[in-house]
Amino acid sequence: MSVKVLVVDDSPTVRAVLRRLLAAHADLAVVAEASNGEEAVQAVLRLAPDVILMDVEMPVMDGFAAIEHITRLRPTPILVLTSRANRDRLATAFEAIRRGALEVLPKPASPGGWEELAQRLPELLRTASRLARAAKPAPAPETPPAVRARPVEYLLLGASTGGPGAVREFLLHLGEEVAAPVAVVQHIAAGFEEGLASWLAKETQRDVQVLANPETPPPRAVRLAPAGAHLVLQPSGVLALDTTTPPRGGHRPSVDVLFASAVHYRPAHTVAILFSGMGSDGAQGLLALKQAGAVTAVQSEASAAIFGMPRQALELGAAEVALSPQGLARFVTQLCGGKR
């Protein structure tokens, strides 16, 4: 069965290039094109595509408004293509995720960029289409399990596709009792890290930065891994970058590398959580942390856009708890001595 793709961009050239790129894959079919958000909404209602590839800046109706309309009228997985021309524009692009988009991808500015997109995009479209066809379990009322309060010195988070929105929700709902700094490995296109940091900082009112130099982050601060470097927690409690260790499972930064490094710090005072994402990165590292005495958890299937990474962790027995981002925030708050 072919994946039905709707391509939305105000540039005829970009639409033509995307159509040619997808034509190389027999299982991906562009069923229509739209030049603005209004046309996109009409095409979705008329054709019911499996997945939408959409620009943000368009005339008549921009991508943000179109995402809201589509999410309300006929929920469909949406991948956003946007320029990474500057940090402010990238931060704005992540607003698309808050409104319902699954992923934000860079719009190529060079032949090399198009080649990179051609490598990544087909599998993302296939995965997104499976989301549209799969029946997700209905969200159940959540009661975080009762836990005995303990000192928490670090929160370690790992995420991939669908992760930015989940991480945002988690940080927004953490209680004031949670003073531990937060280290995040988020699989994201190179060049988007600063935009993600700016967006999270604005949304959560926290000190959010991409780590550039070794640091012991201040309380409640959030540090993201940059492109091309593993984020590691040293035995001294310093967060640092590792550019010499090869990619693990094709990823650098790798969630597994961050989690495994934390085994040598103070695992009994560490909480590690794996959020939405494809593949298995983070599952083995989460298991190592659990075996070392850390508190480990994953995002629940009902709340995760992509349940691949959390599922792998659960199958390994690496996670003690599976909850929505808000439920995980309540759980961690209680763990730190706060109320649910």
C-alpha positions in Angstrom: 0.0 0.0 0.0 1.4 3.4 -1.1 1.9 6.2 1.4 -0.2 9.1 0.3 1.7 12.4 0.7 0.4 15.9 0.4 3.2 18.5 -0.4 2.5 22.0 0.8 4.9 24.9 -0.2 4.4 28.3 -1.8 7.5 27.7 -4.0 6.7 25.7 -7.2 10.4 24.8 -7.4 10.5 23.3 -3.9 7.3 21.3 -4.7 8.8 20.0 -7.9 12.0 18.9 -6.2 10.1 17.2 -3.4 8.0 15.4 -6.0 11.0 14.1 -7.8 12.7 13.1 -4.6 9.7 11.0 -3.6 9.1 9.6 -7.1 12.3 7.5 -6.6 10.3 5.4 -4.0 7.5 3.2 -5.3 5.7 3.1 -2.0 5.5 6.9 -1.7 2.9 8.7 -3.8 2.4 12.5 -3.9 -1.4 12.7 -4.2 -1.6 16.5 -4.4 0.3 19.8 -4.0 -0.9 23.0 -2.3 0.7 26.4 -2.4 -0.8 27.7 0.9 -2.4 26.6 4.1 -5.9 27.1 2.9 -5.4 24.9 -0.1 -3.8 22.3 2.2 -6.8 22.2 4.5 -9.1 21.7 1.5 -6.9 18.9 0.1 -6.7 17.1 3.4 -10.5 17.0 3.7 -10.9 16.0 0.0 -8.1 13.4 -0.3 -7.3 12.2 3.3 -3.6 11.9 2.8 -1.6 9.6 5.1 1.0 12.3 5.8 1.6 16.0 5.0 4.9 17.7 4.2 4.4 21.4 4.9 6.2 24.7 4.8 5.5 27.3 7.6 5.8 30.7 5.8 3.1 30.8 3.1 0.5 33.4 1.9 -3.2 33.3 2.5 -2.9 30.9 5.5 0.4 30.1 7.0 1.6 26.7 8.2 0.8 27.3 11.9 -2.9 28.1 11.2 -3.1 25.2 8.7 -1.7 22.7 11.3 -4.4 23.9 13.8 -7.2 23.5 11.3 -6.0 20.1 10.1 -5.5 18.8 13.7 -9.0 19.8 14.6 -10.8 18.7 11.4 -8.9 15.6 10.3 -5.8 14.8 12.4 -3.0 13.8 10.0 0.8 13.4 10.7 2.5 16.6 9.6 6.2 17.0 8.9 7.3 20.7 8.7 10.0 21.8 6.3 11.5 25.2 7.3 14.6 27.3 6.7 17.3 27.5 9.3 18.3 31.0 8.2 18.5 32.3 11.8 17.9 31.4 15.4 14.7 33.4 15.8 13.1 31.8 12.8 14.1 28.3 14.0 12.6 29.0 17.5 9.4 30.1 15.8 9.4 26.9 13.7 9.1 24.8 16.9 5.8 26.5 17.5 4.5 24.1 14.8 5.2 21.2 17.1 3.2 22.8 19.9 0.3 23.2 17.5 0.4 19.5 16.5 3.3 18.9 14.0 5.2 15.7 14.4 8.7 16.9 13.3 10.5 20.0 12.1 13.0 19.4 9.3 15.5 21.8 7.6 14.6 23.1 4.1 17.8 22.4 2.1 19.8 25.4 0.9 22.4 23.4 -1.1 22.6 20.2 -3.2 24.2 18.5 -0.2 21.3 19.4 2.0 18.9 17.9 -0.5 20.9 14.7 -0.6 20.7 14.5 3.2 17.0 15.1 3.2 16.6 12.4 0.5 18.3 9.9 2.9 16.1 10.7 5.9 12.7 11.8 4.6 11.3 8.5 3.1 11.6 6.6 6.3 10.1 9.5 8.3 7.1 9.5 5.9 6.6 5.8 6.2 6.8 5.9 9.9 4.4 8.9 10.0 1.9 7.1 7.8 1.9 4.1 10.1 0.9 6.5 12.9 -2.1 7.5 10.8 -3.2 3.9 10.3 -2.5 2.5 13.7 -5.0 2.5 16.5 -3.5 4.0 19.6 -4.6 2.9 23.0 -7.0 5.3 24.7 -5.4 7.4 27.4 -6.2 6.0 30.8 -6.5 8.0 34.0 -3.1 8.3 35.4 -2.0 8.0 39.0 1.8 8.1 39.4 2.9 5.3 41.6 3.7 6.1 45.2 7.4 6.6 45.7 9.6 7.4 48.7 11.2 10.8 48.3 14.9 10.9 47.6 17.5 13.5 46.7 17.6 14.0 42.9 20.7 15.6 41.5 20.2 15.2 37.8 17.4 14.6 35.4 18.5 12.9 32.1 16.2 13.0 29.2 16.4 11.3 25.8 14.1 11.8 22.8 13.8 11.7 19.0 10.9 12.2 16.6 7.9 13.6 18.6 10.2 14.4 21.5 10.4 18.2 21.6 6.7 18.6 22.4 6.9 15.9 25.1 10.0 17.4 26.7 8.2 20.8 26.7 5.2 19.4 28.5 7.4 17.6 31.0 9.4 20.7 31.9 6.3 22.8 32.1 4.7 20.6 34.7 7.6 19.9 37.0 7.0 21.3 40.5 9.2 23.9 42.1 10.5 21.2 44.4 12.5 19.7 41.5 15.8 21.7 41.6 17.9 19.2 39.7 19.5 20.4 36.4 18.3 18.7 33.3 20.5 17.1 30.5 18.8 16.4 27.2 19.8 14.4 24.2 17.3 15.2 21.4 17.8 13.7 18.0 17.3 16.7 15.7 18.7 18.0 12.4 22.0 19.7 12.7 21.6 23.5 13.1 18.2 23.2 14.8 19.6 22.8 18.4 19.8 26.6 19.1 16.3 27.1 17.8 15.0 24.3 20.1 16.8 25.8 23.0 15.3 29.2 22.4 11.8 27.8 22.0 12.1 25.7 25.2 13.5 28.7 27.1 10.5 30.8 26.0 7.9 28.1 26.7 9.2 27.0 30.1 10.9 30.2 31.5 14.0 28.1 32.3 17.7 28.6 31.5 17.9 26.4 28.4 21.2 26.4 26.4 23.1 24.1 24.0 26.1 23.0 26.0 29.3 24.5 24.6 31.8 23.9 27.4 32.1 21.6 30.4 29.7 22.8 33.1 28.0 22.0 36.3 24.6 23.5 35.4 22.8 25.6 38.0 19.5 24.4 39.6 16.6 23.9 37.1 18.8 24.7 34.1 18.4 22.7 31.0 21.4 21.8 28.8 21.0 20.2 25.3 23.6 18.2 23.4 24.9 19.9 20.3 25.1 18.3 16.8 28.1 15.9 16.3 29.0 15.5 20.0 27.9 13.1 22.7 26.7 14.6 26.0 28.3 12.9 29.0 28.0 13.2 32.7 31.4 12.9 34.3 32.0 11.2 37.7 32.6 14.7 39.1 29.0 15.8 38.1 30.3 18.0 35.3 28.4 17.8 32.0 30.8 17.6 29.1 31.1 16.9 25.4 32.7 13.9 23.7 33.6 14.4 20.1 35.9 11.4 19.8 33.6 8.5 20.6 32.1 7.3 17.3 28.3 7.5 16.7 26.4 4.8 18.5 23.6 3.2 16.5 24.1 6.0 13.9 23.6 8.7 16.5 26.0 11.4 17.8 24.7 12.6 20.2 23.4 9.3 21.5 21.0 8.9 24.4 22.7 5.6 25.3 26.1 7.3 25.7 24.6 9.9 28.1 22.7 7.3 30.1 25.7 5.0 30.3 28.0 7.8 31.4 25.7 8.6 34.3 26.3 5.1 35.8 29.6 6.4 37.0 28.2 9.5 38.7 25.6 9.0 41.4 22.9 6.8 39.9 20.9 6.5 43.2 20.3 10.3 42.9 19.6 10.3 39.1 16.3 10.1 37.2 16.4 9.1 33.5 13.5 9.3 31.2 13.1 8.1 27.6 10.5 10.0 25.5 9.0 9.5 22.0 11.2 8.4 19.2 12.0 5.9 16.5 14.5 3.1 17.0 16.1 1.9 20.2 18.6 4.6 21.2 18.6 4.9 25.0 17.1 1.5 25.9 20.4 -0.2 26.8 21.6 2.9 28.7 18.4 3.1 30.6 18.7 -0.5 31.6 22.3 0.1 32.8 21.1 3.0 35.0 18.2 1.0 36.4 20.6 -1.8 37.4 22.9 0.7 39.0 20.0 2.1 41.2 18.7 5.0 39.2 15.0 5.8 38.8 14.0 5.1 35.2 10.8 5.8 33.3 9.5 6.2 29.7 6.7 8.0 28.0 3.5 6.0 27.7 2.3 4.5 24.4 -1.0 6.5 24.5 0.9 9.8 24.8 3.9 9.1 22.6 3.9 10.2 18.9 6.4 7.4 18.2 6.6 4.6 20.7 9.7 3.0 19.3 12.4 4.0 21.9 10.1 3.7 24.9 8.8 0.3 23.7 12.4 -1.0 23.4 13.1 0.1 26.9 10.0 -1.6 28.3 10.8 -4.8 26.5 14.2 -4.9 28.1 12.8 -4.3 31.5 14.7 -1.0 31.7 11.8 1.2 32.9 9.9 1.2 36.2 7.2 3.6 35.1 5.4 4.5 31.8 3.3 7.8 32.0 2.4 10.8 29.9 4.8 13.8 30.0 2.5 15.4 32.6 2.3 12.2 34.6 6.1 11.8 34.5 6.4 15.4 35.8 4.1 14.7 38.7 6.0 11.4 39.4 9.3 13.2 39.5 7.9 16.1 41.6 6.6 13.5 44.2 10.0 11.8 44.1 11.6 15.1 45.1 9.2 15.5 48.0 6.5 17.6 46.3 2.8 16.9 46.0 1.3 15.0 43.0 
